[in-house]
Amino acid sequence: MSGTTFRRWLAVPLVALALAGCATTRTTSGGAVGVERKQAMLLSAGEVNRQADKAYQQTLKEARAKNLLNRDAAQVARVRAIAARLTPATGTFRSDAPGWAWEVNVLTSKELNAWCMPGGKIAVYTGLIEQLEVSDEELAAVMGHEIAHALREHGREKAGQSAGIGLAAAIGGAILGARYGIDPDLGQNVLGTVGDLAFMRPNSRAMEVEADRIGVELAARAGYDPRAAIALWEKMGRTIGGQPPQWLSTHPSHGSRIADLRDYAERVRPLYEAARDGR
């Protein structure tokens, strides 16, 4: 099959996907960092939040059963104190966010991980705290980044994209099968891979960049030095080691991420200085 013919038939499911996602919304204000990208949301916010809360409670239940939930009272108090400073700053980006039912817990695990589910359900892993020996400023950078994902509803956006890619790949596989006698499953797998590389991964990187930028602003407004995000990712780079090529990754490379953070940390530095000085 010629490249031109393949692209012609590939366009059919991708056009269907584009039409499905043409309704866009703005989940947050731009803030000082100017995150202005409009987002296509194919799923209900209420349903995504309900499922997220259910998953969060199940995670806590399983951790509690294994005695892995909030084992160190001082560690939990530290994480919650940082969250208590960050969450009021979320009002800069969403007026409703400070009133979310925020929950903050610490899970005992060697993973270098933290996350914030839709609606403000936060988990920080002890591996991140202990292995990286993070300062409060670095921990605020991590938590600010994860909170930013929730503010921008990246989980909801990603779930809708994934559903759209799957549907488009199924349609495209059937078309290729009927037109060229190709196994529909094979056609679907090929189109799904192309969609992932051409659409999902770049969007994932865009989401990570947005979370980095909003995260440093949240930290700055909460009185944490935004430049700590640079030190944090330098630590992460030394710990994690090699990465796949950026175009194959759902996250920016460490080099490009640090360069962007360096720029945006300077942009929000006056906000940090004002918060630090009580202005």
JOCORVEN-V69428 format. One record per residue. RES is the residue in three letters. PHI is phi in whole degrees, -180 to 180 (* if undefined). Layout:
((RES,PHI) (RES,PHI))
This chain:
((MET,*) (SER,-71) (GLY,-62) (THR,-64) (THR,-63) (PHE,-62) (ARG,-66) (ARG,-62) (TRP,-76) (LEU,-64) (ALA,-63) (VAL,-59) (PRO,-68) (LEU,-71) (VAL,-64) (ALA,-59) (LEU,-65) (ALA,-62) (LEU,-65) (ALA,-63) (GLY,-105) (CYS,-74) (ALA,-76) (THR,-116) (THR,-143) (ARG,-118) (THR,-79) (THR,-135) (SER,-74) (GLY,-74) (GLY,67) (ALA,-68) (VAL,-83) (GLY,70) (VAL,-81) (GLU,-122) (ARG,-60) (LYS,-80) (GLN,-122) (ALA,-94) (MET,-115) (LEU,-97) (LEU,-120) (SER,-70) (ALA,-62) (GLY,-62) (GLU,-68) (VAL,-61) (ASN,-65) (ARG,-64) (GLN,-67) (ALA,-65) (ASP,-63) (LYS,-62) (ALA,-65) (TYR,-65) (GLN,-64) (GLN,-67) (THR,-62) (LEU,-65) (LYS,-62) (GLU,-67) (ALA,-66) (ARG,-63) (ALA,-63) (LYS,-99) (ASN,57) (LEU,-114) (LEU,-105) (ASN,50) (ARG,-78) (ASP,-112) (ALA,-60) (ALA,-67) (GLN,-65) (VAL,-64) (ALA,-61) (ARG,-63) (VAL,-64) (ARG,-68) (ALA,-66) (ILE,-66) (ALA,-61) (ALA,-65) (ARG,-84) (LEU,-77) (THR,-64) (PRO,-62) (ALA,-71) (THR,-65) (GLY,-63) (THR,-61) (PHE,-101) (ARG,-146) (SER,-67) (ASP,-83) (ALA,-63) (PRO,-59) (GLY,-92) (TRP,-62) (ALA,-82) (TRP,-66) (GLU,-134) (VAL,-134) (ASN,-139) (VAL,-117) (LEU,-108) (THR,-78) (SER,-163) (LYS,-78) (GLU,-65) (LEU,-87) (ASN,-149) (ALA,-160) (TRP,-157) (CYS,-133) (MET,-76) (PRO,-51) (GLY,89) (GLY,94) (LYS,-97) (ILE,-105) (ALA,-135) (VAL,-121) (TYR,-94) (THR,-64) (GLY,-59) (LEU,-65) (ILE,-68) (GLU,-85) (GLN,-70) (LEU,-90) (GLU,49) (VAL,-72) (SER,-79) (ASP,-60) (GLU,-63) (GLU,-69) (LEU,-66) (ALA,-64) (ALA,-65) (VAL,-62) (MET,-67) (GLY,-62) (HIS,-61) (GLU,-69) (ILE,-62) (ALA,-61) (HIS,-58) (ALA,-69) (LEU,-61) (ARG,-82) (GLU,55) (HIS,-64) (GLY,-63) (ARG,-65) (GLU,-63) (LYS,-66) (ALA,-62) (GLY,-66) (GLN,-62) (SER,-61) (ALA,-64) (GLY,-66) (ILE,-62) (GLY,-63) (LEU,-66) (ALA,-63) (ALA,-65) (ALA,-64) (ILE,-63) (GLY,-63) (GLY,-62) (ALA,-66) (ILE,-64) (LEU,-63) (GLY,-64) (ALA,-70) (ARG,-81) (TYR,-121) (GLY,73) (ILE,-85) (ASP,-54) (PRO,-56) (ASP,-64) (LEU,-65) (GLY,-60) (GLN,-65) (ASN,-64) (VAL,-63) (LEU,-65) (GLY,-63) (THR,-66) (VAL,-60) (GLY,-61) (ASP,-64) (LEU,-71) (ALA,-85) (PHE,-127) (MET,-67) (ARG,-67) (PRO,-58) (ASN,-65) (SER,-61) (ARG,-65) (ALA,-61) (MET,-65) (GLU,-65) (VAL,-64) (GLU,-60) (ALA,-66) (ASP,-61) (ARG,-70) (ILE,-65) (GLY,-60) (VAL,-69) (GLU,-71) (LEU,-59) (ALA,-62) (ALA,-62) (ARG,-66) (ALA,-87) (GLY,88) (TYR,-105) (ASP,-61) (PRO,-66) (ARG,-69) (ALA,-63) (ALA,-62) (ILE,-67) (ALA,-61) (LEU,-60) (TRP,-72) (GLU,-66) (LYS,-62) (MET,-61) (GLY,-62) (ARG,-69) (THR,-80) (ILE,-78) (GLY,84) (GLY,-66) (GLN,-128) (PRO,-70) (PRO,-53) (GLN,-57) (TRP,-70) (LEU,-101) (SER,-109) (THR,-85) (HIS,-123) (PRO,-63) (SER,-65) (HIS,-60) (GLY,-62) (SER,-70) (ARG,-65) (ILE,-65) (ALA,-62) (ASP,-67) (LEU,-63) (ARG,-60) (ASP,-65) (TYR,-76) (ALA,-64) (GLU,-69) (ARG,-63) (VAL,-98) (ARG,-58) (PRO,-60) (LEU,-66) (TYR,-64) (GLU,-65) (ALA,-66) (ALA,-66) (ARG,-64) (ASP,-86) (GLY,77) (ARG,-90))
